[in-house]
Amino acid sequence: MWTVPINATAAGANQIVAGVPGRRIVILGYVLCASAAVTAQWVSGAVNISGPMSLTAAGDNISAGPGRSEVGFFRWGTGATGGDLTLTLGGAVQVGGHLTYTFINPEDAP
């Protein structure tokens, strides 16, 4: 399990985690906070992990914390095999935060 900072500023796809051939990225938790109103969406390859999320001015945030269930860590989303994990922004707005993730083999995905 790894945690990386998020500092996305460009409209469109902002790479957060590089894909690994033969592996899938799994989002375990994240926090997003924007400097102005913008939509943000988690995407991996051709897979939309989330729908567009509306972020408002600084001070508001969206978070999904790492949680556990009876069978292990709760997965907020699983990416495409070998795909980068990107945060796609609806405009050129600074979005910061952090992401906790891991990699799994494709056959381990739900």
Backbone bond lengths (Angstrom), bond angles and torsions (degrees), N, CA, C in turn:
res aa  C-N    CA-C-N  psi(-1)  N-CA   C-N-CA  omega(-1)  CA-C   N-CA-C  phi
1 M - - - 1.434 - - 1.528 107.42 -
2 W 1.328 116.05 134.32 1.458 121.76 -178.72 1.521 109.57 -129.30
3 T 1.323 115.87 155.08 1.463 122.52 174.11 1.520 107.91 -126.81
4 V 1.336 115.93 132.52 1.465 121.49 178.81 1.517 109.39 -128.80
5 P 1.355 116.47 149.55 1.456 119.06 174.83 1.522 110.32 -74.43
6 I 1.312 116.02 153.28 1.462 122.66 175.09 1.510 107.76 -113.80
7 N 1.330 116.56 128.90 1.460 122.52 173.30 1.528 106.93 -145.96
8 A 1.330 115.38 79.85 1.462 122.14 -177.81 1.526 108.91 -98.90
9 T 1.337 116.58 136.88 1.471 119.13 -177.29 1.525 113.89 -134.21
10 A 1.314 118.81 -15.67 1.466 121.61 -173.76 1.526 111.18 -94.21
11 A 1.332 116.07 144.69 1.458 120.32 170.97 1.527 107.67 -64.86
12 G 1.326 117.43 140.42 1.459 121.01 -178.14 1.513 110.78 94.35
13 A 1.335 116.07 -155.86 1.467 122.38 -172.93 1.525 112.01 -77.18
14 N 1.329 116.19 128.45 1.461 124.37 174.53 1.529 106.75 -119.10
15 Q 1.343 117.13 113.71 1.466 119.94 -178.97 1.519 110.06 -67.96
16 I 1.336 115.30 128.51 1.458 121.34 177.50 1.527 110.26 -106.62
17 V 1.342 117.19 -41.75 1.463 122.28 178.33 1.527 107.85 -135.71
18 A 1.325 116.31 130.32 1.466 120.79 176.44 1.521 109.87 -73.08
19 G 1.319 115.86 140.03 1.454 121.17 177.62 1.517 111.61 -69.82
20 V 1.326 115.80 158.78 1.462 123.09 177.35 1.528 106.58 -122.72
21 P 1.336 118.24 126.33 1.462 120.09 -179.60 1.537 111.96 -53.29
22 G 1.328 115.53 132.75 1.451 120.91 177.68 1.515 115.39 77.76
23 R 1.322 118.10 5.81 1.475 121.90 -179.10 1.520 109.50 -127.56
24 R 1.340 115.96 158.48 1.460 122.03 176.52 1.524 109.03 -118.22
25 I 1.317 116.70 138.92 1.461 121.72 176.49 1.523 107.99 -83.61
26 V 1.331 115.93 135.85 1.456 121.91 177.40 1.521 108.71 -119.61
27 I 1.322 116.74 124.32 1.463 121.71 175.89 1.520 108.30 -80.43
28 L 1.340 115.67 123.49 1.465 121.18 177.33 1.526 111.57 -101.92
29 G 1.315 117.82 -26.12 1.455 121.31 178.67 1.511 110.44 -177.60
30 Y 1.339 116.48 157.62 1.458 120.78 178.82 1.519 110.83 -161.60
31 V 1.326 114.91 161.27 1.461 124.13 170.35 1.521 106.34 -133.46
32 L 1.327 117.13 132.92 1.466 122.74 175.78 1.509 108.91 -127.33
33 C 1.327 116.38 136.99 1.458 122.89 176.49 1.521 107.35 -141.24
34 A 1.341 117.21 132.13 1.463 121.35 -175.48 1.522 111.09 -111.55
35 S 1.339 115.98 152.63 1.462 121.29 177.92 1.529 111.82 -82.13
36 A 1.329 117.47 -15.51 1.467 123.34 177.50 1.529 107.16 -157.09
37 A 1.309 116.75 173.59 1.461 120.60 -178.70 1.529 111.34 -64.62
38 V 1.335 115.98 133.75 1.464 122.32 -179.75 1.529 108.12 -165.75
39 T 1.324 116.72 157.76 1.467 119.63 170.62 1.522 108.31 -99.48
40 A 1.327 115.42 148.90 1.460 122.15 178.88 1.522 108.16 -135.28
41 Q 1.336 116.18 141.68 1.455 121.08 -178.78 1.525 109.27 -143.45
42 W 1.350 116.15 132.17 1.466 121.33 174.92 1.520 108.85 -80.63
43 V 1.361 116.32 129.63 1.462 122.92 -178.65 1.527 108.63 -138.41
44 S 1.341 116.11 143.23 1.459 121.76 174.45 1.514 107.82 -138.16
45 G 1.327 116.89 115.38 1.462 120.20 -175.22 1.524 108.52 59.18
46 A 1.329 117.37 -126.15 1.468 122.13 177.53 1.531 111.44 -96.81
47 V 1.331 117.55 11.16 1.465 121.78 -177.16 1.524 110.10 -99.15
48 N 1.334 116.75 119.58 1.466 121.49 171.45 1.522 106.88 -82.07
49 I 1.320 116.49 108.51 1.460 120.61 -178.54 1.518 110.20 -75.61
50 S 1.322 116.68 -37.54 1.465 121.04 176.60 1.517 108.47 -127.41
51 G 1.297 115.50 167.61 1.449 120.29 167.87 1.513 108.17 -84.67
52 P 1.340 118.43 173.60 1.457 120.48 177.03 1.540 110.07 -63.26
53 M 1.320 115.78 131.36 1.469 121.71 178.79 1.520 108.09 -111.04
54 S 1.314 117.21 130.43 1.463 121.27 -179.33 1.516 110.05 -86.07
55 L 1.318 115.14 121.24 1.463 121.79 174.49 1.519 107.22 -105.91
56 T 1.316 116.63 141.52 1.454 120.80 177.69 1.518 109.62 -107.54
57 A 1.319 116.30 -165.26 1.466 121.42 -175.46 1.530 112.09 -59.28
58 A 1.335 115.00 164.50 1.465 122.71 -178.59 1.523 111.27 -47.27
59 G 1.305 115.21 142.17 1.456 121.07 179.65 1.517 111.87 108.66
60 D 1.326 116.87 -33.09 1.466 120.60 174.12 1.520 107.60 -89.10
61 N 1.308 117.17 149.50 1.460 118.87 176.15 1.516 110.54 -148.54
62 I 1.312 114.76 165.69 1.458 122.65 173.08 1.512 106.04 -117.00
63 S 1.318 116.30 133.17 1.458 118.28 178.66 1.517 110.07 -140.91
64 A 1.295 114.76 150.40 1.459 123.77 174.06 1.514 105.84 -141.46
65 G 1.295 116.48 103.67 1.454 120.36 -173.63 1.508 113.80 -81.56
66 P 1.334 115.47 154.17 1.458 118.78 175.02 1.530 109.09 -61.79
67 G 1.281 116.56 129.08 1.457 121.43 178.68 1.517 109.74 -128.72
68 R 1.305 115.54 166.92 1.462 120.00 178.87 1.525 108.90 -123.62
69 S 1.300 115.12 147.51 1.456 121.34 173.32 1.522 107.26 -122.71
70 E 1.317 115.95 -173.91 1.468 119.73 -179.90 1.524 112.13 -63.62
71 V 1.342 117.64 -21.42 1.468 120.92 -175.52 1.526 113.42 -109.84
72 G 1.317 118.70 10.84 1.466 120.71 178.40 1.508 111.50 127.41
73 F 1.340 116.41 -159.67 1.454 121.42 -178.43 1.514 110.60 -70.07
74 F 1.341 116.24 139.89 1.454 121.47 174.99 1.520 108.69 -72.88
75 R 1.313 117.37 134.55 1.465 122.50 -179.92 1.516 109.32 -100.74
76 W 1.338 116.38 121.95 1.456 120.45 176.80 1.519 110.96 -80.90
77 G 1.293 118.02 -18.22 1.461 121.50 178.43 1.511 110.71 177.53
78 T 1.337 115.75 148.73 1.453 122.15 179.77 1.517 108.89 -124.20
79 G 1.326 116.52 129.07 1.458 122.19 -175.82 1.512 113.97 -83.65
80 A 1.323 114.44 -179.64 1.459 122.67 178.47 1.527 110.05 -74.10
81 T 1.316 117.63 149.11 1.457 121.63 177.55 1.526 110.02 -59.18
82 G 1.329 116.44 121.73 1.459 122.61 179.69 1.518 114.96 76.73
83 G 1.329 118.43 -2.59 1.466 121.41 -175.31 1.515 113.80 -80.90
84 D 1.342 115.68 145.98 1.462 121.07 171.25 1.523 108.44 -66.94
85 L 1.320 116.57 154.73 1.460 121.11 171.19 1.518 107.25 -100.93
86 T 1.327 116.27 120.66 1.455 120.55 -179.44 1.522 110.11 -120.48
87 L 1.319 114.28 153.58 1.461 122.38 170.51 1.519 105.45 -108.74
88 T 1.318 116.39 110.17 1.462 121.56 -176.85 1.521 108.86 -92.59
89 L 1.332 115.33 120.77 1.461 121.50 -178.27 1.521 110.92 -103.03
90 G 1.330 115.47 143.45 1.455 121.44 178.98 1.510 113.70 -79.18
91 G 1.318 118.92 -3.86 1.460 123.25 178.47 1.513 110.00 -164.95
92 A 1.328 115.95 170.11 1.470 121.47 -179.25 1.529 109.11 -82.45
93 V 1.315 115.49 79.61 1.470 123.46 -178.14 1.521 107.26 -127.97
94 Q 1.329 117.46 140.28 1.455 120.90 178.53 1.531 109.48 -72.88
95 V 1.345 115.52 123.98 1.460 122.69 175.67 1.521 107.19 -123.99
96 G 1.308 115.85 122.71 1.456 121.21 -179.48 1.510 110.85 -118.77
97 G 1.317 115.19 174.15 1.452 121.05 178.00 1.504 111.00 148.81
98 H 1.318 116.87 -150.05 1.463 121.09 176.60 1.516 109.45 -151.97
99 L 1.338 114.86 159.17 1.450 123.35 -176.51 1.526 108.60 -132.43
100 T 1.325 116.92 134.67 1.453 122.20 171.45 1.527 107.01 -111.43
101 Y 1.333 116.26 129.38 1.461 120.41 -173.48 1.521 110.68 -148.17
102 T 1.311 115.41 170.67 1.460 122.51 172.18 1.521 107.57 -147.96
103 F 1.318 116.78 175.81 1.467 122.73 175.10 1.520 108.62 -114.77
104 I 1.333 116.57 147.95 1.457 121.09 174.49 1.528 108.65 -134.96
105 N 1.323 116.58 163.97 1.452 121.76 171.76 1.531 108.31 -76.28
106 P 1.323 118.78 147.13 1.465 120.78 -178.65 1.527 114.21 -53.80
107 E 1.330 117.51 -36.61 1.463 119.33 -178.15 1.523 113.24 -71.39
108 D 1.357 117.74 -11.98 1.456 121.36 178.91 1.525 113.33 -88.43
109 A 1.338 117.11 -6.58 1.461 121.18 -177.43 1.527 110.22 -78.34
110 P 1.328 115.78 149.75 1.463 119.64 179.28 1.516 111.65 -68.10
